[in-house]
Amino acid sequence: MADPAVPAASAPAPAPLWHALPVARALHSLSVVAGVGLSQQEAAARLERYGRNSLPPPKRRGPWLRFALQFHNPLIYVLLVAGIVAFALKDFIDAGVIAGVVLINAIIGFIQEGKAEKALEAVSAMLASRATVVREGERHEIDAALLVPGDLVLLESGARVPADLRLIRVKNLRINEAALTGESVPSEKGSEAVASTAPIGDRSCLAYSGTVVSFGQAQGVVVGTGQSTEIGRIGMLVGGVQTLATPLTRRLDQFARQITLFILALGLITFLYGRFVHQMATLEIFLAVVGLAVAAIPEGLPAIVTIVLAIGTRVMAGKNAIVRRLPAVETLGSVTIICSDKTGTLTRNEMTAVQVMLPPHTLEVSGAGYAPEGGFHRQGVAADAACDHALQGLARCALLCNDARLKQHAASGWQLVGDPTEGALLTLARKAGLDPAQAAAAQPRVDEIPFESEHRFMATLHHDHAGHAMVLLKGAPERVLDLCLQDSDGHPLDRAAWEARMHDAAGAGQRVLALARCEMPAGTTALAMADITPRFTLLGMVGLIDPPRDEAIAAVAECQRAGLRVKMITGDHAITAAAIGRQLGLNADRALTGEMVGALNDDELRRRALETDVIARASPEHKLRLVAALQARGELVAMTGDGVNDAPALKAADIGVAMGYKGTDAAREAADLVLTDDNFATIAKAVREGRVVFDNVKKSLLFILPTNGGEAGVILLAVFLGLAMPVTAGQILWVNMITAVTLALALAFEPAEAGVMQRPPRPPTEPLITRVLAARIAYVSVLMVAVTFTVFEWELARGSSIEVARTAAVNMLVIGELVYLFNVRHFTASAFNREVLTGNPVALWVSAILIVFQLLFTYAPPLQQVFHTAALDAVSWLVILTLGAGKFLAVEAEKAVLRHLQVRSM
């Protein structure tokens, strides 16, 4: 049976603006009576109609389909072709190695998949598990998943809001909405309706699901559950965002398609030429084309790229950056714009007093966060806090008229219990030399008037054990000024002067509080609102701000030097955001607001997004639009953040970077990279490592492709000139396998090139194989063909057998690759420096291992039988080593030309 006082509810109007409706209209719209609530029967009916207060389970692809899709990649196709060819040639070991590489890549991709599903689960986990409701006039504690629109919910300090609520009764309520809006300070809440156009952070009559009550009490009516809540809507945004291909995967896909077409075309031309021009037997030319394909396909490339990325992941983990997807390592080195959340990322997420305005003077306060470290300065000169009586009076008021507590932990430092603003005042008092326990014992609190949004102040009554009583008061400056007649110097209050100082501080992005006191009759033991009259003495004002991290300021400067633009996107107010932006060195002129973003069309937004570095009052949709607008301009965007509101943009960006310590699960699960120290400065280190990784990937390409090109060129030249094959397909597979496992692997451990953070980001449209890189590949390929054919023909000319000549040719290929490893370790810098021996010890070790393998290849009878090789004499080795040294010097000469042309990278 429906509630007797109202008719049975129909479905609420579609997307009503609950924050703009008065309490009575909101209750009427939901067919519920204040104080009575729904009946159990009506609640059950609405649960059937609206569903549970939880997010729907994400749609998932089956595990077999997910695994099969890991093979849907052009580079994997090339690798599979190489494996099939190796298997057809009965080289089962090499075929097994290739199959293992493909399988490992597939397993890694399978494990890394499903970011959107995990993000949805994390958002869902934020919903409260229990809720206190009023039904049929009685209180009940129920599973929060059973809440329905129209339920009356009770909130108290420390509780997590279980659904979106329209507040109908409020007492001293403040709610921490940092995870949703990005604001550092808990939001004051009331029951009065606000403008229909108010952004999320200004909807003071709404309490959002998943946020936490800092203190106070309230009663609200449920207006949104499950997907209809703000957090549910964000979950849908996360689920609807498509994960973008990374620059590396895009470049490798393009390269794989190009090299596949090139090899097929080259193989066809070679087959036709050999068969119809030189009249070679079909089987003979077919085997030559197979050898050509084996030579040209860089089958070791995917494994090397994976290893380079994995090593970069390990290095970054040691620098407090955890990579959730391997390609994200390289992507960081490609980004052109970093969009960062403000609170907790660029700032400390710890309110700090930075300015004390006293009647005779103004003091700057040093130190940041809740640790009582720092001091006071007047016009740049250190001030003695103990001798400043005006400062002592204000600090004592800040300490005693305060409900927060600071606790020091050995591991995590100073931790706040209570309101962040009050925590900043406690720290200020400690910096002034006051001890909380001693001050409280000397002037114990007798009574209080807690802060309420209606009167905008907090007042406490104290006595000093000598019969004296006094009231200490803090609150909004305008309200406190109304209650003051004089300042602590005894001069009549100059309101205009104080308002000017207050406005200057507010213009600098500071939140300003005023503090005052008045004497009470001896023996006063109770404090009432009637006692709060215009008779107070103004002690001064305090300017507070969530300060930028010092290391963030340095990191922003380093990113700017590296050609990256840093943009701050926050839910905070525009004035505060602009002030913080200027302190960080950002362009805060013409700051955008969420309202402006919503009003601009896509073309205007793309233009305006590049004109400023500060975007304030941004909602999740605004952040998504901003990321999309920047990407539409061809920018590669990294998005950092720590709140639920950041999760959709984190996933939409080319790379999402989440804070691991203070960040939410939703942000961490949506991100590609998680910073364990919540420090923007770590991003600069990660960008550097990303550039190193991409350099090493390019060095791997620069090493593997010329060696493959040289091998393929040897076969092509033999076919087109009608000469004997200098190497067999099996010998080519040996060279590819042994050099990929040893020499190419060494490049994964290369340290950073000099000036890696002084060059601009790579253009997003830059191909993987640039003109300079292609020229190097062609040049070295020609050198490889030349020295290999020289040795082969020289051996035949002096009467050696074809087996000896081919053995010498294979060793020439390997020695040519060995010396080229030391060429390619630096793009253009000379190899004749100390770093050749000290920069990468792995290169020396793998070189020694390769020499051992080649000696076995040449002299071990089992390998001689498998690969048809023969022992070489000292003269052969002398010629091979001489030609190897000549090839090394030829590449160094080309690098010298590039240095002369001021080409620093490839």
Buried (B, 14 or more C-beta within 10 A) or exposed (E): EBBEEBEEBEEBEEEBBBBBBBBEBBBEBBBBBBEBBBBEEBBEBBBEEBBBBBBBEBEEEEEEEBBEBBBEBBBBBBBBBBBEBBBEBEBEEBBEBBBEBBEEBBEBBBEBBBBBBBBBBBBBBBBBEEBBBBBBEEEBEBBBBBBBBBBBBBBEBEBBBBBBBBBBBBBBBBBBBBBBBBBBBBBBBBBEBBEEEBBBBBBBBBBBBBBBBBBBBBBBBBBBBBBBBBBBBBBBBBBEBEBBBBBBBBBBBBBBBBBBEEBEEBBEBBBEBBBEEEEBEEEBBBBBBBBBBBBBBBBBBBBBBBBBBBBBBEBBEEBBBBBBBBBBBBBBBBBBBBBBBBBBBBBBBBBBBBBBBBBEBBBBBEBBBBBBEBBBEBEEEEBEBEEBEBBBBBBBBBBBBBBBEBEEEEEEEBEBEBBBBBBBBBBBBBBBBBEBEEBBEBBEBBBBBBBBBEBBBBBBBBBEEEEBBBBBBBBBBEBBBEBBEBBBEEEEBEEEEBEEBBEBBBEBBBBBBBBBBBEBEEEBEEBEEEBBEEBBBBBBBBBBBBBBBEBBBBBBBBBBEBEBBBBBBBBBBBBBBBBBBBBBBBBBEEBBBBBBBBEBEEEEBBEBBBEBBBBBBBBBBBBBBBBBBBBEEEBBBBBBBBBBBBBBBBBBBBBBBBBBBBBBBBBBBBBBBBBBBBBBBBBBBBBBBBBBBBBBBBBBBBBBBBBBBBBBBBBBBBBBEEBEBBBBBBBBBBBBBBBBBBBBBBBBBBBBBEEBBEBEBBEBEEEBBBEBBEEBBBBBBBBBBBBBBBBBBBBBEEEBEBBBBBBBBBBBBBBBBBBBBBBBBBBBBEBEEEBBEEBBEBBBEBBEBBBEBBEEBBBBEEBBEBBBBBEBEEEBBEBBBEBBEBBBEBBBEBBEEBBEEEEBBB
